[in-house]
């Protein structure tokens, strides 16, 4: 949680959601130089939580679950969750990391 991410915008959205009593919850996951300041700024807000970073093996599932939870329509949420899981399978797995590494090695070999 750093300055570049502009997470103050999430707190602004949280304030609006609190004021309107919206059925939404914001979860900020991670650490960083701005976390304490963000937590202080979020004091009293009902619809925001801060959680510590997760290990990579748990992060993928948490991301997919978060994507699935975005929708209030169950069918739409399932579809979005399936897309999120497909994205994670393609881009966030050990296999995807291995493919990216092999592509990088091939690029280096080709540049010689």
N, CA, C and O atoms as a GROMACS GRO file, in nm:
protein
  448
    1UNK      N    1   0.085  -0.117   0.000
    1UNK     CA    2   0.000   0.000   0.000
    1UNK      C    3   0.090   0.123   0.000
    1UNK      O    4   0.138   0.168   0.104
    2UNK      N    5   0.109   0.174  -0.120
    2UNK     CA    6   0.195   0.290  -0.135
    2UNK      C    7   0.120   0.408  -0.191
    2UNK      O    8   0.001   0.401  -0.219
    3UNK      N    9   0.192   0.518  -0.206
    3UNK     CA   10   0.132   0.642  -0.255
    3UNK      C   11   0.083   0.629  -0.399
    3UNK      O   12  -0.018   0.688  -0.435
    4UNK      N   13   0.155   0.552  -0.481
    4UNK     CA   14   0.120   0.538  -0.623
    4UNK      C   15  -0.019   0.481  -0.644
    4UNK      O   16  -0.086   0.514  -0.742
    5UNK      N   17  -0.063   0.397  -0.553
    5UNK     CA   18  -0.190   0.326  -0.572
    5UNK      C   19  -0.312   0.415  -0.550
    5UNK      O   20  -0.421   0.380  -0.595
    6UNK      N   21  -0.297   0.526  -0.482
    6UNK     CA   22  -0.410   0.616  -0.461
    6UNK      C   23  -0.526   0.553  -0.386
    6UNK      O   24  -0.642   0.575  -0.420
    7UNK      N   25  -0.495   0.475  -0.284
    7UNK     CA   26  -0.600   0.404  -0.211
    7UNK      C   27  -0.690   0.496  -0.129
    7UNK      O   28  -0.790   0.451  -0.073
    8UNK      N   29  -0.654   0.622  -0.122
    8UNK     CA   30  -0.745   0.719  -0.058
    8UNK      C   31  -0.878   0.722  -0.132
    8UNK      O   32  -0.982   0.750  -0.072
    9UNK      N   33  -0.874   0.693  -0.263
    9UNK     CA   34  -0.997   0.687  -0.342
    9UNK      C   35  -1.090   0.577  -0.293
    9UNK      O   36  -1.212   0.592  -0.295
   10UNK      N   37  -1.032   0.467  -0.248
   10UNK     CA   38  -1.113   0.358  -0.193
   10UNK      C   39  -1.180   0.405  -0.064
   10UNK      O   40  -1.297   0.374  -0.039
   11UNK      N   41  -1.107   0.480   0.017
   11UNK     CA   42  -1.167   0.531   0.142
   11UNK      C   43  -1.277   0.631   0.112
   11UNK      O   44  -1.379   0.635   0.181
   12UNK      N   45  -1.258   0.712   0.008
   12UNK     CA   46  -1.363   0.805  -0.033
   12UNK      C   47  -1.488   0.727  -0.076
   12UNK      O   48  -1.600   0.763  -0.038
   13UNK      N   49  -1.469   0.623  -0.154
   13UNK     CA   50  -1.582   0.540  -0.197
   13UNK      C   51  -1.648   0.472  -0.076
   13UNK      O   52  -1.770   0.455  -0.072
   14UNK      N   53  -1.565   0.433   0.021
   14UNK     CA   54  -1.619   0.370   0.141
   14UNK      C   55  -1.707   0.468   0.218
   14UNK      O   56  -1.814   0.431   0.266
   15UNK      N   57  -1.661   0.592   0.231
   15UNK     CA   58  -1.743   0.694   0.300
   15UNK      C   59  -1.878   0.710   0.232
   15UNK      O   60  -1.982   0.716   0.298
   16UNK      N   61  -1.876   0.717   0.100
   16UNK     CA   62  -2.002   0.731   0.025
   16UNK      C   63  -2.091   0.609   0.046
   16UNK      O   64  -2.212   0.622   0.063
   17UNK      N   65  -2.030   0.490   0.044
   17UNK     CA   66  -2.108   0.368   0.065
   17UNK      C   67  -2.165   0.365   0.206
   17UNK      O   68  -2.280   0.323   0.225
   18UNK      N   69  -2.089   0.408   0.304
   18UNK     CA   70  -2.140   0.414   0.441
   18UNK      C   71  -2.258   0.511   0.449
   18UNK      O   72  -2.362   0.480   0.509
   19UNK      N   73  -2.242   0.629   0.389
   19UNK     CA   74  -2.349   0.730   0.393
   19UNK      C   75  -2.478   0.678   0.329
   19UNK      O   76  -2.588   0.708   0.376
   20UNK      N   77  -2.464   0.601   0.224
   20UNK     CA   78  -2.580   0.550   0.151
   20UNK      C   79  -2.626   0.413   0.200
   20UNK      O   80  -2.725   0.359   0.151
   21UNK      N   81  -2.554   0.358   0.294
   21UNK     CA   82  -2.583   0.224   0.347
   21UNK      C   83  -2.586   0.119   0.236
   21UNK      O   84  -2.672   0.032   0.232
   22UNK      N   85  -2.488   0.131   0.148
   22UNK     CA   86  -2.478   0.037   0.035
   22UNK      C   87  -2.438  -0.102   0.084
   22UNK      O   88  -2.374  -0.117   0.188
   23UNK      N   89  -2.477  -0.202   0.007
   23UNK     CA   90  -2.439  -0.341   0.038
   23UNK      C   91  -2.308  -0.372  -0.034
   23UNK      O   92  -2.304  -0.445  -0.133
   24UNK      N   93  -2.201  -0.315   0.019
   24UNK     CA   94  -2.069  -0.333  -0.040
   24UNK      C   95  -1.966  -0.334   0.072
   24UNK      O   96  -1.987  -0.274   0.178
   25UNK      N   97  -1.857  -0.402   0.049
   25UNK     CA   98  -1.747  -0.406   0.147
   25UNK      C   99  -1.616  -0.395   0.071
   25UNK      O  100  -1.598  -0.461  -0.032
   26UNK      N  101  -1.525  -0.314   0.121
   26UNK     CA  102  -1.393  -0.296   0.061
   26UNK      C  103  -1.291  -0.366   0.150
   26UNK      O  104  -1.291  -0.351   0.272
   27UNK      N  105  -1.205  -0.443   0.087
   27UNK     CA  106  -1.101  -0.516   0.158
   27UNK      C  107  -0.967  -0.476   0.098
   27UNK      O  108  -0.941  -0.501  -0.020
   28UNK      N  109  -0.883  -0.415   0.179
   28UNK     CA  110  -0.751  -0.375   0.134
   28UNK      C  111  -0.650  -0.473   0.190
   28UNK      O  112  -0.635  -0.486   0.312
   29UNK      N  113  -0.581  -0.542   0.102
   29UNK     CA  114  -0.489  -0.647   0.143
   29UNK      C  115  -0.346  -0.605   0.110
   29UNK      O  116  -0.316  -0.560   0.000
   30UNK      N  117  -0.260  -0.621   0.209
   30UNK     CA  118  -0.119  -0.595   0.185
   30UNK      C  119  -0.056  -0.512   0.294
   30UNK      O  120  -0.113  -0.493   0.402
   31UNK      N  121   0.060  -0.464   0.264
   31UNK     CA  122   0.139  -0.383   0.355
   31UNK      C  123   0.193  -0.266   0.277
   31UNK      O  124   0.154  -0.244   0.162
   32UNK      N  125   0.281  -0.193   0.335
   32UNK     CA  126   0.344  -0.083   0.263
   32UNK      C  127   0.353   0.041   0.348
   32UNK      O  128   0.300   0.047   0.460
   33UNK      N  129   0.420   0.139   0.294
   33UNK     CA  130   0.446   0.261   0.367
   33UNK      C  131   0.324   0.343   0.403
   33UNK      O  132   0.330   0.424   0.496
   34UNK      N  133   0.214   0.327   0.333
   34UNK     CA  134   0.093   0.408   0.358
   34UNK      C  135  -0.014   0.334   0.439
   34UNK      O  136  -0.118   0.391   0.469
   35UNK      N  137   0.011   0.210   0.474
   35UNK     CA  138  -0.095   0.132   0.539
   35UNK      C  139  -0.143   0.197   0.669
   35UNK      O  140  -0.263   0.212   0.689
   36UNK      N  141  -0.051   0.234   0.756
   36UNK     CA  142  -0.093   0.293   0.885
   36UNK      C  143  -0.173   0.421   0.866
   36UNK      O  144  -0.273   0.443   0.934
   37UNK      N  145  -0.129   0.504   0.774
   37UNK     CA  146  -0.202   0.629   0.747
   37UNK      C  147  -0.341   0.598   0.691
   37UNK      O  148  -0.438   0.665   0.727
   38UNK      N  149  -0.350   0.500   0.604
   38UNK     CA  150  -0.480   0.462   0.548
   38UNK      C  151  -0.572   0.405   0.657
   38UNK      O  152  -0.690   0.437   0.661
   39UNK      N  153  -0.516   0.322   0.743
   39UNK     CA  154  -0.597   0.268   0.853
   39UNK      C  155  -0.647   0.381   0.943
   39UNK      O  156  -0.762   0.378   0.986
   40UNK      N  157  -0.562   0.479   0.971
   40UNK     CA  158  -0.604   0.592   1.053
   40UNK      C  159  -0.714   0.672   0.984
   40UNK      O  160  -0.812   0.712   1.047
   41UNK      N  161  -0.698   0.693   0.854
   41UNK     CA  162  -0.800   0.767   0.778
   41UNK      C  163  -0.930   0.690   0.769
   41UNK      O  164  -1.036   0.750   0.750
   42UNK      N  165  -0.924   0.559   0.782
   42UNK     CA  166  -1.044   0.475   0.771
   42UNK      C  167  -1.114   0.456   0.906
   42UNK      O  168  -1.218   0.390   0.913
   43UNK      N  169  -1.060   0.512   1.011
   43UNK     CA  170  -1.120   0.496   1.144
   43UNK      C  171  -1.266   0.541   1.139
   43UNK      O  172  -1.298   0.651   1.093
   44UNK      N  173  -1.354   0.455   1.187
   44UNK     CA  174  -1.496   0.486   1.190
   44UNK      C  175  -1.573   0.442   1.067
   44UNK      O  176  -1.696   0.444   1.068
   45UNK      N  177  -1.505   0.404   0.962
   45UNK     CA  178  -1.574   0.356   0.842
   45UNK      C  179  -1.615   0.212   0.863
   45UNK      O  180  -1.537   0.130   0.913
   46UNK      N  181  -1.738   0.180   0.825
   46UNK     CA  182  -1.792   0.047   0.850
   46UNK      C  183  -1.762  -0.054   0.740
   46UNK      O  184  -1.755  -0.174   0.766
   47UNK      N  185  -1.744  -0.008   0.619
   47UNK     CA  186  -1.739  -0.099   0.504
   47UNK      C  187  -1.600  -0.119   0.447
   47UNK      O  188  -1.585  -0.144   0.328
   48UNK      N  189  -1.498  -0.107   0.530
   48UNK     CA  190  -1.361  -0.130   0.485
   48UNK      C  191  -1.286  -0.208   0.591
   48UNK      O  192  -1.302  -0.185   0.711
   49UNK      N  193  -1.203  -0.301   0.544
   49UNK     CA  194  -1.118  -0.382   0.633
   49UNK      C  195  -0.979  -0.387   0.573
   49UNK      O  196  -0.961  -0.377   0.452
   50UNK      N  197  -0.883  -0.402   0.660
   50UNK     CA  198  -0.743  -0.418   0.619
   50UNK      C  199  -0.697  -0.556   0.663
   50UNK      O  200  -0.722  -0.597   0.776
   51UNK      N  201  -0.631  -0.626   0.574
   51UNK     CA  202  -0.578  -0.758   0.607
   51UNK      C  203  -0.432  -0.766   0.562
   51UNK      O  204  -0.390  -0.700   0.468
   52UNK      N  205  -0.358  -0.849   0.634
   52UNK     CA  206  -0.217  -0.868   0.602
   52UNK      C  207  -0.202  -0.942   0.469
   52UNK      O  208  -0.294  -1.009   0.424
   53UNK      N  209  -0.085  -0.929   0.407
   53UNK     CA  210  -0.060  -1.001   0.282
   53UNK      C  211  -0.074  -1.152   0.303
   53UNK      O  212  -0.053  -1.204   0.413
   54UNK      N  213  -0.111  -1.220   0.197
   54UNK     CA  214  -0.124  -1.366   0.199
   54UNK      C  215  -0.009  -1.428   0.121
   54UNK      O  216   0.046  -1.365   0.032
   55UNK      N  217   0.027  -1.552   0.155
   55UNK     CA  218   0.124  -1.623   0.071
   55UNK      C  219   0.067  -1.642  -0.069
   55UNK      O  220  -0.055  -1.646  -0.087
   56UNK      N  221   0.155  -1.652  -0.168
   56UNK     CA  222   0.112  -1.665  -0.307
   56UNK      C  223   0.008  -1.775  -0.326
   56UNK      O  224  -0.089  -1.757  -0.400
   57UNK      N  225   0.027  -1.888  -0.259
   57UNK     CA  226  -0.065  -2.001  -0.279
   57UNK      C  227  -0.206  -1.969  -0.229
   57UNK      O  228  -0.302  -2.027  -0.279
   58UNK      N  229  -0.221  -1.878  -0.134
   58UNK     CA  230  -0.353  -1.838  -0.085
   58UNK      C  231  -0.406  -1.714  -0.157
   58UNK      O  232  -0.527  -1.693  -0.165
   59UNK      N  233  -0.314  -1.632  -0.208
   59UNK     CA  234  -0.354  -1.509  -0.274
   59UNK      C  235  -0.439  -1.534  -0.397
   59UNK      O  236  -0.538  -1.464  -0.420
   60UNK      N  237  -0.402  -1.634  -0.476
   60UNK     CA  238  -0.477  -1.664  -0.598
   60UNK      C  239  -0.623  -1.694  -0.566
   60UNK      O  240  -0.713  -1.641  -0.632
   61UNK      N  241  -0.648  -1.778  -0.466
   61UNK     CA  242  -0.785  -1.812  -0.429
   61UNK      C  243  -0.858  -1.690  -0.374
   61UNK      O  244  -0.975  -1.668  -0.404
   62UNK      N  245  -0.788  -1.609  -0.294
   62UNK     CA  246  -0.851  -1.489  -0.238
   62UNK      C  247  -0.890  -1.392  -0.349
   62UNK      O  248  -0.997  -1.332  -0.344
   63UNK      N  249  -0.803  -1.377  -0.448
   63UNK     CA  250  -0.834  -1.289  -0.561
   63UNK      C  251  -0.956  -1.340  -0.637
   63UNK      O  252  -1.044  -1.261  -0.672
   64UNK      N  253  -0.960  -1.468  -0.663
   64UNK     CA  254  -1.074  -1.526  -0.734
   64UNK      C  255  -1.202  -1.510  -0.654
   64UNK      O  256  -1.307  -1.479  -0.710
   65UNK      N  257  -1.194  -1.532  -0.524
   65UNK     CA  258  -1.311  -1.515  -0.439
   65UNK      C  259  -1.359  -1.371  -0.439
   65UNK      O  260  -1.479  -1.345  -0.440
   66UNK      N  261  -1.263  -1.277  -0.436
   66UNK     CA  262  -1.300  -1.136  -0.438
   66UNK      C  263  -1.369  -1.099  -0.569
   66UNK      O  264  -1.467  -1.025  -0.569
   67UNK      N  265  -1.317  -1.150  -0.679
   67UNK     CA  266  -1.379  -1.123  -0.809
   67UNK      C  267  -1.520  -1.179  -0.811
   67UNK      O  268  -1.612  -1.115  -0.862
   68UNK      N  269  -1.537  -1.299  -0.756
   68UNK     CA  270  -1.670  -1.361  -0.754
   68UNK      C  271  -1.765  -1.284  -0.663
   68UNK      O  272  -1.886  -1.281  -0.689
   69UNK      N  273  -1.713  -1.224  -0.558
   69UNK     CA  274  -1.799  -1.154  -0.462
   69UNK      C  275  -1.844  -1.018  -0.512
   69UNK      O  276  -1.932  -0.957  -0.452
   70UNK      N  277  -1.785  -0.969  -0.620
   70UNK     CA  278  -1.819  -0.836  -0.670
   70UNK      C  279  -1.965  -0.830  -0.714
   70UNK      O  280  -2.031  -0.728  -0.694
   71UNK      N  281  -2.015  -0.936  -0.771
   71UNK     CA  282  -2.151  -0.933  -0.825
   71UNK      C  283  -2.256  -0.963  -0.720
   71UNK      O  284  -2.237  -1.049  -0.634
   72UNK      N  285  -2.365  -0.892  -0.727
   72UNK     CA  286  -2.476  -0.924  -0.637
   72UNK      C  287  -2.572  -1.023  -0.703
   72UNK      O  288  -2.646  -1.094  -0.634
   73UNK      N  289  -2.571  -1.028  -0.835
   73UNK     CA  290  -2.650  -1.126  -0.908
   73UNK      C  291  -2.572  -1.257  -0.908
   73UNK      O  292  -2.459  -1.262  -0.958
   74UNK      N  293  -2.630  -1.360  -0.854
   74UNK     CA  294  -2.555  -1.485  -0.834
   74UNK      C  295  -2.503  -1.545  -0.965
   74UNK      O  296  -2.389  -1.592  -0.970
   75UNK      N  297  -2.584  -1.544  -1.069
   75UNK     CA  298  -2.538  -1.601  -1.196
   75UNK      C  299  -2.422  -1.519  -1.252
   75UNK      O  300  -2.323  -1.574  -1.300
   76UNK      N  301  -2.436  -1.387  -1.246
   76UNK     CA  302  -2.330  -1.299  -1.294
   76UNK      C  303  -2.204  -1.317  -1.210
   76UNK      O  304  -2.093  -1.320  -1.263
   77UNK      N  305  -2.220  -1.329  -1.079
   77UNK     CA  306  -2.106  -1.347  -0.990
   77UNK      C  307  -2.034  -1.479  -1.020
   77UNK      O  308  -1.911  -1.485  -1.019
   78UNK      N  309  -2.112  -1.585  -1.047
   78UNK     CA  310  -2.050  -1.713  -1.081
   78UNK      C  311  -1.969  -1.701  -1.210
   78UNK      O  312  -1.857  -1.750  -1.219
   79UNK      N  313  -2.028  -1.633  -1.310
   79UNK     CA  314  -1.957  -1.616  -1.437
   79UNK      C  315  -1.831  -1.534  -1.416
   79UNK      O  316  -1.725  -1.568  -1.469
   80UNK      N  317  -1.841  -1.425  -1.342
   80UNK     CA  318  -1.726  -1.341  -1.315
   80UNK      C  319  -1.621  -1.418  -1.235
   80UNK      O  320  -1.501  -1.404  -1.260
   81UNK      N  321  -1.666  -1.498  -1.139
   81UNK     CA  322  -1.575  -1.580  -1.062
   81UNK      C  323  -1.503  -1.681  -1.149
   81UNK      O  324  -1.383  -1.705  -1.132
   82UNK      N  325  -1.576  -1.741  -1.242
   82UNK     CA  326  -1.514  -1.837  -1.334
   82UNK      C  327  -1.410  -1.768  -1.421
   82UNK      O  328  -1.303  -1.822  -1.446
   83UNK      N  329  -1.443  -1.646  -1.466
   83UNK     CA  330  -1.345  -1.570  -1.546
   83UNK      C  331  -1.222  -1.537  -1.461
   83UNK      O  332  -1.109  -1.545  -1.509
   84UNK      N  333  -1.246  -1.500  -1.335
   84UNK     CA  334  -1.134  -1.468  -1.246
   84UNK      C  335  -1.046  -1.589  -1.223
   84UNK      O  336  -0.923  -1.578  -1.224
   85UNK      N  337  -1.108  -1.704  -1.203
   85UNK     CA  338  -1.029  -1.826  -1.184
   85UNK      C  339  -0.952  -1.861  -1.312
   85UNK      O  340  -0.837  -1.904  -1.306
   86UNK      N  341  -1.015  -1.844  -1.427
   86UNK     CA  342  -0.947  -1.872  -1.553
   86UNK      C  343  -0.828  -1.777  -1.570
   86UNK      O  344  -0.721  -1.819  -1.614
   87UNK      N  345  -0.847  -1.649  -1.535
   87UNK     CA  346  -0.737  -1.553  -1.542
   87UNK      C  347  -0.624  -1.596  -1.449
   87UNK      O  348  -0.508  -1.596  -1.488
   88UNK      N  349  -0.660  -1.631  -1.326
   88UNK     CA  350  -0.558  -1.674  -1.229
   88UNK      C  351  -0.486  -1.798  -1.279
   88UNK      O  352  -0.364  -1.810  -1.264
   89UNK      N  353  -0.559  -1.891  -1.337
   89UNK     CA  354  -0.497  -2.013  -1.390
   89UNK      C  355  -0.398  -1.980  -1.501
   89UNK      O  356  -0.292  -2.043  -1.513
   90UNK      N  357  -0.433  -1.881  -1.584
   90UNK     CA  358  -0.346  -1.845  -1.696
   90UNK      C  359  -0.226  -1.762  -1.653
   90UNK      O  360  -0.115  -1.780  -1.704
   91UNK      N  361  -0.248  -1.671  -1.557
   91UNK     CA  362  -0.147  -1.570  -1.530
   91UNK      C  363  -0.082  -1.576  -1.392
   91UNK      O  364   0.026  -1.520  -1.373
   92UNK      N  365  -0.143  -1.642  -1.297
   92UNK     CA  366  -0.093  -1.635  -1.159
   92UNK      C  367  -0.047  -1.768  -1.102
   92UNK      O  368  -0.028  -1.780  -0.981
   93UNK      N  369  -0.029  -1.866  -1.186
   93UNK     CA  370   0.011  -1.997  -1.136
   93UNK      C  371   0.161  -2.019  -1.156
   93UNK      O  372   0.227  -1.943  -1.226
   94UNK      N  373   0.212  -2.124  -1.095
   94UNK     CA  374   0.352  -2.159  -1.112
   94UNK      C  375   0.381  -2.190  -1.259
   94UNK      O  376   0.487  -2.156  -1.310
   95UNK      N  377   0.286  -2.255  -1.326
   95UNK     CA  378   0.304  -2.285  -1.469
   95UNK      C  379   0.317  -2.158  -1.552
   95UNK      O  380   0.400  -2.152  -1.642
   96UNK      N  381   0.235  -2.058  -1.521
   96UNK     CA  382   0.244  -1.930  -1.593
   96UNK      C  383   0.378  -1.863  -1.566
   96UNK      O  384   0.438  -1.806  -1.657
   97UNK      N  385   0.423  -1.870  -1.442
   97UNK     CA  386   0.554  -1.812  -1.408
   97UNK      C  387   0.665  -1.885  -1.483
   97UNK      O  388   0.758  -1.822  -1.534
   98UNK      N  389   0.655  -2.018  -1.491
   98UNK     CA  390   0.756  -2.096  -1.563
   98UNK      C  391   0.756  -2.061  -1.711
   98UNK      O  392   0.862  -2.046  -1.772
   99UNK      N  393   0.635  -2.047  -1.770
   99UNK     CA  394   0.627  -2.009  -1.912
   99UNK      C  395   0.690  -1.872  -1.935
   99UNK      O  396   0.764  -1.852  -2.032
  100UNK      N  397   0.661  -1.776  -1.847
  100UNK     CA  398   0.717  -1.642  -1.860
  100UNK      C  399   0.869  -1.646  -1.848
  100UNK      O  400   0.940  -1.576  -1.920
  101UNK      N  401   0.919  -1.728  -1.755
  101UNK     CA  402   1.063  -1.741  -1.738
  101UNK      C  403   1.126  -1.800  -1.864
  101UNK      O  404   1.230  -1.751  -1.910
  102UNK      N  405   1.066  -1.904  -1.920
  102UNK     CA  406   1.120  -1.966  -2.041
  102UNK      C  407   1.119  -1.868  -2.159
  102UNK      O  408   1.213  -1.866  -2.238
  103UNK      N  409   1.013  -1.789  -2.169
  103UNK     CA  410   1.007  -1.687  -2.275
  103UNK      C  411   1.120  -1.586  -2.257
  103UNK      O  412   1.182  -1.544  -2.354
  104UNK      N  413   1.146  -1.548  -2.133
  104UNK     CA  414   1.252  -1.452  -2.103
  104UNK      C  415   1.388  -1.512  -2.140
  104UNK      O  416   1.471  -1.444  -2.200
  105UNK      N  417   1.410  -1.639  -2.105
  105UNK     CA  418   1.537  -1.706  -2.138
  105UNK      C  419   1.553  -1.713  -2.289
  105UNK      O  420   1.663  -1.690  -2.340
  106UNK      N  421   1.447  -1.746  -2.360
  106UNK     CA  422   1.453  -1.752  -2.506
  106UNK      C  423   1.483  -1.616  -2.566
  106UNK      O  424   1.557  -1.607  -2.663
  107UNK      N  425   1.427  -1.511  -2.510
  107UNK     CA  426   1.453  -1.375  -2.557
  107UNK      C  427   1.600  -1.341  -2.538
  107UNK      O  428   1.663  -1.283  -2.626
  108UNK      N  429   1.653  -1.378  -2.423
  108UNK     CA  430   1.796  -1.353  -2.399
  108UNK      C  431   1.883  -1.430  -2.496
  108UNK      O  432   1.980  -1.377  -2.551
  109UNK      N  433   1.846  -1.555  -2.519
  109UNK     CA  434   1.925  -1.640  -2.611
  109UNK      C  435   1.919  -1.584  -2.752
  109UNK      O  436   2.019  -1.585  -2.824
  110UNK      N  437   1.802  -1.535  -2.794
  110UNK     CA  438   1.786  -1.481  -2.928
  110UNK      C  439   1.861  -1.351  -2.947
  110UNK      O  440   1.900  -1.317  -3.059
  111UNK      N  441   1.883  -1.277  -2.840
  111UNK     CA  442   1.948  -1.146  -2.851
  111UNK      C  443   2.100  -1.158  -2.861
  111UNK      O  444   2.167  -1.058  -2.884
  112UNK      N  445   2.154  -1.277  -2.844
  112UNK     CA  446   2.300  -1.295  -2.852
  112UNK      C  447   2.345  -1.303  -2.992
  112UNK      O  448   2.464  -1.318  -3.017
   0.00000   0.00000   0.00000
